[in-house]
Amino acid sequence: MPELPEVESFGRYLEKTSLNKKIEEVEVKSPELLQNVDVNDLKDCLEDKKFKSTKRQGKYLFVLLNNNKWLILHFGMTGSFKCFKNPDDKPLYDRILFNFEDNSHLAFIDPRKFGKIYLTSEISNFITQKKLGPDALNIDLKTFKNLYNKRRGAAKSALMNQHVMAGIGNIYSDEILYQAHVYPKTPFNTLNDAKITEIFNIMKEVLNTSLNRQLNGKNLPNSYIIPHRIRNGKCPDSDTKLETIKIAGRTSYYCPECQKEI
């Protein structure tokens, strides 16, 4: 599932490929993805307009149009973008297609159709409506501590709670807790100040490393647990077989040697 680093890279991809080009036509092939707008209103709002810039809050990408409206995209479990010119390069599972005046195209791809599309005039109203917490890439240490040091629930579910802090999901919460040597069910309120600070610093490092690797077309380091989150996967540090537990309905991978239950 696309999380903060992926969505940030999608935004930068759109900025690189599709800004300031007149949108000649919008093809909505999966109208069930539209949330607060119908097909005709979406086309009326976007056609003959241009994408001007992007912003991101957590897993949501906001794209500003030159009519001061914002197109909002949530990428669900399998969403992504592809820009192309040759019709033969049109991807499978293109759910919405933005056709530009210069004969280029931007496809919103979503094989499983869990993505969501919105329109808004005010980002702040949308963020308030969705009750999104501060963005994980932009949050400061003081705010992080205030949000987490008294939380009684499992650290894994707390990091994934978009109302507390936006952007981290199942995969990156595993990575952060693995590198911090914290058992996923450990409550934050049982951790000391130094450990919470360590989790914050690791979170920033993990998110920035993932983003930089994606922007440069590189895989994550093999020292990360993410490449080993597979059946019979082993800890890259101790060579111990990874174990899984269900937390907040999600499967969490962890190393029983590095992340001992206290």
Secondary structure, 3 states (H helix, E strand, C coil): CCCHHHHHHHHHHHHHHHECCCEEEEEECCHHHECCCCHHHHHHHHCCCCEEEEEEECCEEEEEECCCCEEEEECCCCCEEEEECCHHHCCCCEEEEEEECCCCEEEEECCCCCCEEEEECCHHHHHHHHCCCCECCCCCHHHHHHHHCCCCCEHHHHHHCCCCCECCCHHHHHHHHHHCCCCCCCEHHHCCHHHHHHHHHHHHHHHHHHHHHHHCCCCCCCCCCHHHCCCCCECCCCCCECEEEEECCEEEEECCCCCCCC
